[in-house]
Amino acid sequence: MAKTNSDRFDFERSLEELEQLVERMEHGDLTLEDSLKDFERGIELTRACQKALQEAEQKVQQLVEKSDGEPLEPFEGSGE
């Protein structure tokens, strides 16, 4: 079954919501119950974002391997 636009995961919107949750929790004005609800939602968003990033990484690897046939080398960032 193909995903429709309404079913698609919106990575940027999820990150935005996650940032808002963190700000609310850092502010410290929430009840324990609200803090737990926000924390639970944050975990859901984090997992969904991680899954989307893993899928994107796999897609990039497939595209690169198809384009030149050579295996990818691990990226070594500057550590910043």
C-alpha positions in Angstrom: 0.0 0.0 0.0 1.5 3.3 -1.1 1.7 6.2 1.4 -0.5 9.2 0.7 0.6 12.7 1.5 -1.4 12.6 4.8 0.4 9.4 5.8 3.9 10.7 5.0 6.3 11.3 7.9 7.3 15.0 8.1 10.8 15.0 9.5 11.1 18.7 9.8 7.8 19.1 11.6 8.6 16.3 14.0 12.0 18.0 14.8 10.1 21.2 15.4 7.6 19.5 17.7 10.5 17.8 19.6 12.2 21.1 20.1 9.0 22.7 21.5 8.6 19.7 23.9 12.1 20.1 25.2 11.6 23.9 25.7 8.4 23.2 27.6 10.0 20.6 29.8 13.1 22.8 30.4 10.9 25.7 31.5 9.8 23.6 34.5 6.2 24.8 34.8 4.5 21.4 33.8 2.9 19.0 36.2 4.5 15.6 36.6 1.7 14.1 34.5 2.2 16.6 31.7 5.9 16.2 31.8 5.5 12.4 31.4 3.2 12.9 28.5 5.6 15.2 26.8 8.5 12.9 27.5 6.6 10.0 26.0 5.7 12.0 22.9 9.4 13.1 22.7 10.5 9.4 22.7 8.0 8.6 19.9 9.3 11.5 17.8 12.9 10.6 18.4 12.3 7.0 17.3 10.4 8.1 14.3 13.2 10.6 13.3 15.9 8.0 13.8 14.0 5.6 11.6 13.6 8.2 8.9 17.3 9.0 9.1 18.3 5.3 8.8 16.0 4.9 5.8 17.5 8.0 4.1 21.0 6.7 4.8 20.1 3.3 3.2 18.6 5.0 0.2 21.8 7.1 -0.3 23.9 4.0 0.0 21.8 2.2 -2.6 22.0 5.2 -5.0 25.8 5.6 -4.6 26.4 1.9 -5.0 24.2 1.8 -8.2 26.0 4.8 -9.6 29.6 3.7 -9.4 29.6 0.1 -8.1 32.2 0.8 -5.5 31.5 0.4 -1.8 31.1 3.5 0.4 33.8 4.6 2.8 32.7 5.6 6.3 32.3 9.4 6.7 34.8 10.9 9.1 33.4 14.2 10.2 35.5 17.0 11.7 34.0 16.3 15.1 32.5 19.8 15.5 
